[in-house]
Amino acid sequence: MSRPRLNDPPAPGSLFGRGLRLLRESEGRRYAISLSAVVLFEWAEDDRSTRRLVAAQLVNAKLATRVEVARVFGLHVNTVSRIAHVAAEGVTASIGRQRGPHGPFIQGDRGGRG
């Protein structure tokens, strides 16, 4: 395999993480993540669930940071963190704690619940 030379054109796609590239096929409206010459993931432009799963797997496999994945995928860093956590923990992570008050509130009490 030949090494790239100074005047060689850059490889297509956005480089991020540990040598990953985000490739976009303009005609078929498909995306792919490659590592060197190996395609790791592939999804259609309108397939949001697979896109989110790929983002989570890249973070959980430590192939890219949350910030890098957020930048390349056009997501907020908090969104990447949340989907990576849910993917790592499974369904129980999505259940979480019940929102709202967790006990009685005594009016006039300064700083807390009773």
N, C-alpha and C positions, 0 to 999 in steps of 0.2 A: 504494500500500500504506500503510495507516495505522500510525502508531507506537503502541506500547503506552502506555497511560495508567496512572497510579498505582493506580487501583482495579480495573484489569483482573485477572482471575484469572491465576495463573502458568501458563505452558505446561506440558503434561504431560511426564512423564519426568524423568530425572536429567540435569542439565546438567554437562558436563565438557569438558576439553580446549579446543580452539579453536572453541567454539560448537556442540559436538556434544550430542546428546541420546540417551540410551538409553530407548527406548520399549518397553513390555510390553503385549501384547494378552492380557488375562486369559482370555478365552474360548478362543482358539485356541492358547494357550500358545506364542506366537511372540514373538520380540524383533526390534527394528530399531534401527539407528543412523541418525539423521538430522542433516543440516546445513541449517539453515533449514527450508525446506519440501521438501528433497530427501532421499529415503531412500537412503543409501549402501549399507547392508548389511541383510540380513534372514535370520533362521535360526530353526529350531524349538528349543524348550526342551531336548529330548533330543539335539540335534545338537552334541556336544562338539567334534568336529573343525572344524566351520565356526566355532563360537564362538572357538576358539583361533586360527584363521586370521584372523578379523576383528580380534582383539586384536593380533596381530602386525602386520597391515597398518596399523592405527591408529598404532602406535608407529613403524613404519618410515617411514610417510608424514609423521611429525612432527605429526600432528593432535592427539595427546595424549601425555603422558609415561607412562613405565612405571608410576609410582606411581598416576596417575589411572586408567589402564586396570585395574590390579590392584584398586583400590578398587571401581570400578564393576562389574567382571566377577566379583568375589569370588575372585580368584586371588592367590597370593603374588607379590611383586615379582620374586623370582628365577625363578619359572615364566614370567612375562611376558617377562623378559629372555631366557630360554632359547628360548622359542618364536619370539620376534622374531628372534633370531640365526639359528635354523634356517631360518626363512622367508626371511631376507635372503641367506643363504649357499647355500641349497639342500640337497640330500641330503648333500653332503660335510661339512656342519657337523654333521649327526647322527652321522656315523661317528666323528669326533674321534680322540683318542689312545686307545690301548689302556690300560685300567686296570691297576693293580697294579705290581709292581716292573719296572723297565726295565733291569736289569742284575744281575750277581751281587752278593751281599751277603757280605762277609767278616766272620765273627764275631770280635768283639774290636776291630774297627776303630771308632774313635770318630768318629761324624759322617758316615758316608756309605757310599757304594757304591765298589767297587773298580775 
